[in-house]
Amino acid sequence: MVTYTGNVQPGGSPDTRELPHLSITKVAVDPKMSNNCYLLTCRDTGKKLLIDAADDPDTLLALSGTDLETVVTTHQHWDHHRALPAVVAATGAATVAGIPDAEAIEEQTGLTIDRAVGAGDTVDVGDCTLTVIPIAGHTPGSICLRYDDPDGHAHLFTGDCLFPGGVGATFGDEAAFAQLVDEVETRIFGTLPDDTWFYPGHGGDSTLGVERPHVAEWRERGW
């Protein structure tokens, strides 16, 4: 049995994690930005959802096929939705994004965001449910998505809000950094247990238990 690691490289093979009810396939695209994209498949119904159509639509469509139902964009930054128009054109998938970022994504992509979501909203992948957690700071409308495995621990897709070793960039904006680290601390670390595995928008994965002891250090260093 192959063990999921979450270590992927642009141009390399995807890595798949098989949960009892949900399959998670991680792939990296664009050698310069090395964005992570996640294809979620309900194992009971075959329904599919993609998190961040970041780049390289051929790679993403080879993973998803044309029966992809939904694409969630975690935030408005250009590197996370470059392939969105091509993927939607090929599949007819519905588009989802955080309320404050949806308009910017529409302007940048020329697409309509079918569903703008906020705190407490959910997004379904067949029989599996993802809970939306808004985390402002990296962008005003960044969202994370939580899947509670009924047979295991939580799984959290964090976009560029949380990485191994720190929160996302706020580009020298002290107020945005304070908001980001506050919301990550209260809405993620304050509500989810240590065994929560998280999947960021770039690079490798981690767990909240590994990162939790360092949150105060992140706040102190200011980035």
C-alpha positions as CSV (number, residue, x, y, z in Angstrom):
1,M,0.0,0.0,0.0
2,V,1.4,3.4,-1.0
3,T,1.4,5.9,1.8
4,Y,0.3,9.5,1.1
5,T,3.0,12.1,1.8
6,G,1.7,15.2,0.1
7,N,5.1,15.8,-1.5
8,V,4.5,16.7,-5.1
9,Q,6.4,18.7,-7.7
10,P,5.2,20.5,-10.9
11,G,5.5,18.1,-13.8
12,G,5.6,15.1,-11.4
13,S,3.1,12.5,-10.4
14,P,0.1,13.4,-8.2
15,D,-0.3,11.9,-4.7
16,T,-3.6,10.4,-3.6
17,R,-5.0,9.8,-0.2
18,E,-7.8,7.3,0.1
19,L,-10.2,8.0,3.0
20,P,-13.2,5.8,3.6
21,H,-15.6,8.1,1.9
22,L,-13.4,10.7,0.1
23,S,-10.4,10.5,-2.2
24,I,-7.9,13.4,-2.1
25,T,-5.6,13.8,-5.1
26,K,-2.9,16.5,-4.8
27,V,-1.0,17.8,-7.8
28,A,1.4,20.7,-8.2
29,V,1.4,22.9,-11.3
30,D,3.7,25.7,-12.7
31,P,7.4,25.3,-12.0
32,K,7.7,28.9,-10.9
33,M,4.8,29.2,-8.5
34,S,4.4,25.5,-7.6
35,N,0.7,25.8,-6.8
36,N,-1.1,22.9,-5.2
37,C,-4.5,21.8,-6.7
38,Y,-6.7,19.2,-5.0
39,L,-9.2,16.9,-6.7
40,L,-11.7,15.6,-4.2
41,T,-13.8,12.6,-5.2
42,C,-16.7,11.1,-3.2
43,R,-16.0,7.4,-3.2
44,D,-19.7,6.5,-2.8
45,T,-21.1,8.6,-5.7
46,G,-18.1,9.4,-7.9
47,K,-18.9,13.2,-7.7
48,K,-15.8,15.4,-8.0
49,L,-14.7,18.8,-6.8
50,L,-11.5,20.7,-7.6
51,I,-9.8,23.2,-5.2
52,D,-7.9,25.9,-7.1
53,A,-7.7,25.5,-10.9
54,A,-4.3,27.2,-10.6
55,D,-2.7,26.5,-13.9
56,D,-2.1,23.8,-16.5
57,P,-5.7,22.9,-17.4
58,D,-4.5,19.8,-19.4
59,T,-3.0,18.3,-16.2
60,L,-6.1,19.2,-14.2
61,L,-8.6,17.8,-16.8
62,A,-6.5,14.6,-17.1
63,L,-7.1,14.1,-13.4
64,S,-10.7,15.2,-13.2
65,G,-12.2,14.2,-16.5
66,T,-15.0,16.2,-18.0
67,D,-17.6,15.2,-15.3
68,L,-16.1,17.6,-12.7
69,E,-19.0,19.2,-10.8
70,T,-17.5,22.0,-8.8
71,V,-14.4,24.2,-8.7
72,V,-13.7,26.1,-5.5
73,T,-11.2,29.0,-5.7
74,T,-9.6,29.7,-2.3
75,H,-8.8,33.3,-2.9
76,Q,-8.5,36.0,-5.6
77,H,-4.8,35.9,-6.3
78,W,-4.1,35.3,-10.0
79,D,-1.9,32.3,-9.5
80,H,-4.8,30.3,-8.0
81,H,-7.3,30.6,-10.9
82,R,-5.3,30.8,-14.2
83,A,-6.8,27.5,-15.4
84,L,-10.3,28.3,-14.2
85,P,-11.8,29.5,-17.5
86,A,-10.5,26.5,-19.4
87,V,-11.5,24.0,-16.8
88,V,-15.0,25.4,-16.6
89,A,-15.3,25.6,-20.4
90,A,-14.4,21.9,-20.6
91,T,-16.5,20.6,-17.8
92,G,-19.4,23.1,-17.1
93,A,-18.4,22.9,-13.4
94,A,-20.0,25.3,-11.0
95,T,-17.7,27.9,-9.5
96,V,-17.5,28.8,-5.8
97,A,-15.4,31.4,-3.9
98,G,-15.5,33.5,-0.7
99,I,-17.9,36.4,-0.7
100,P,-15.4,39.3,-0.5
101,D,-13.2,37.8,-3.2
102,A,-15.8,36.6,-5.7
103,E,-16.1,39.9,-7.5
104,A,-12.4,40.2,-8.0
105,I,-12.2,36.7,-9.3
106,E,-14.9,37.4,-11.8
107,E,-13.1,40.5,-13.0
108,Q,-9.8,38.7,-13.4
109,T,-11.2,35.6,-15.1
110,G,-14.2,36.8,-17.0
111,L,-16.3,34.1,-15.4
112,T,-19.4,34.3,-13.1
113,I,-18.9,32.9,-9.7
114,D,-22.0,30.8,-9.3
115,R,-21.9,30.7,-5.5
116,A,-20.2,33.1,-3.1
117,V,-19.8,31.5,0.4
118,G,-19.1,32.7,3.9
119,A,-19.0,31.5,7.5
120,G,-21.1,28.5,8.2
121,D,-21.7,27.6,4.5
122,T,-21.0,24.2,3.2
123,V,-20.0,22.8,-0.2
124,D,-20.9,19.2,-1.0
125,V,-18.9,16.6,-2.9
126,G,-21.4,13.9,-3.4
127,D,-22.2,12.5,0.0
128,C,-19.3,14.3,1.6
129,T,-19.5,17.8,3.1
130,L,-16.9,20.6,3.2
131,T,-17.4,23.4,5.8
132,V,-16.3,26.9,4.8
133,I,-14.0,28.8,7.2
134,P,-13.4,32.4,6.1
135,I,-9.9,33.6,7.0
136,A,-9.2,37.3,6.0
137,G,-5.8,38.8,5.9
138,H,-4.0,37.2,3.0
139,T,-6.9,38.5,0.9
140,P,-10.2,39.8,2.2
141,G,-12.2,36.8,1.1
142,S,-9.8,33.9,1.5
143,I,-11.5,30.7,2.5
144,C,-10.5,27.4,4.0
145,L,-12.5,24.1,3.6
146,R,-12.8,21.5,6.4
147,Y,-13.8,17.9,5.9
148,D,-14.6,15.9,9.0
149,D,-13.9,12.3,8.2
150,P,-16.5,10.3,10.2
151,D,-14.0,7.5,10.5
152,G,-10.9,9.5,11.3
153,H,-9.6,13.0,11.8
154,A,-10.4,16.4,10.2
155,H,-8.8,17.5,6.9
156,L,-8.4,21.2,6.2
157,F,-7.6,22.8,2.8
158,T,-6.0,26.2,3.7
159,G,-5.2,27.9,0.5
160,D,-2.6,30.5,1.3
161,C,-3.8,31.2,4.8
162,L,-1.7,28.6,6.6
163,F,1.5,26.8,5.8
164,P,3.9,24.6,7.6
165,G,6.0,27.2,9.4
166,G,3.6,30.2,9.3
167,V,0.6,32.1,8.0
168,G,0.4,33.4,4.5
169,A,2.0,36.6,3.2
170,T,0.5,40.0,3.9
171,F,3.0,42.0,1.9
172,G,4.1,44.3,4.7
173,D,0.6,45.2,5.8
174,E,0.7,45.1,9.6
175,A,-3.0,45.3,10.0
176,A,-3.6,42.5,7.5
177,F,-1.0,40.3,9.3
178,A,-2.6,40.9,12.7
179,Q,-6.0,40.0,11.2
180,L,-4.6,36.9,9.5
181,V,-2.8,35.5,12.5
182,D,-5.7,36.3,14.8
183,E,-8.2,34.5,12.6
184,V,-5.9,31.5,12.0
185,E,-5.4,31.2,15.7
186,T,-9.1,31.5,16.7
187,R,-10.9,29.9,13.7
188,I,-8.5,27.1,13.0
189,F,-6.3,26.4,16.0
190,G,-9.0,27.4,18.4
191,T,-11.6,25.1,17.0
192,L,-9.8,22.1,15.5
193,P,-7.7,19.4,17.2
194,D,-4.0,18.6,16.8
195,D,-4.6,15.6,14.5
196,T,-6.2,17.8,11.8
197,W,-4.2,17.4,8.6
198,F,-3.9,20.5,6.5
199,Y,-3.2,20.9,2.8
200,P,-1.9,24.4,1.8
201,G,-1.8,26.2,-1.6
202,H,1.9,25.7,-2.0
203,G,4.4,23.2,-0.7
204,G,4.1,20.3,1.7
205,D,1.3,19.4,4.2
206,S,1.4,19.4,8.0
207,T,-0.8,18.9,11.0
208,L,-2.1,21.5,13.5
209,G,-0.4,19.6,16.3
210,V,3.0,20.2,14.7
211,E,2.4,23.9,14.1
212,R,0.4,24.9,17.2
213,P,3.4,25.4,19.5
214,H,4.8,28.0,17.1
215,V,1.8,30.4,16.6
216,A,3.1,32.8,19.3
217,E,6.5,32.9,17.5
218,W,4.8,33.7,14.2
219,R,2.9,36.6,15.8
220,E,6.1,37.9,17.4
221,R,8.2,37.8,14.2
222,G,5.4,39.6,12.3
223,W,5.3,37.4,9.1
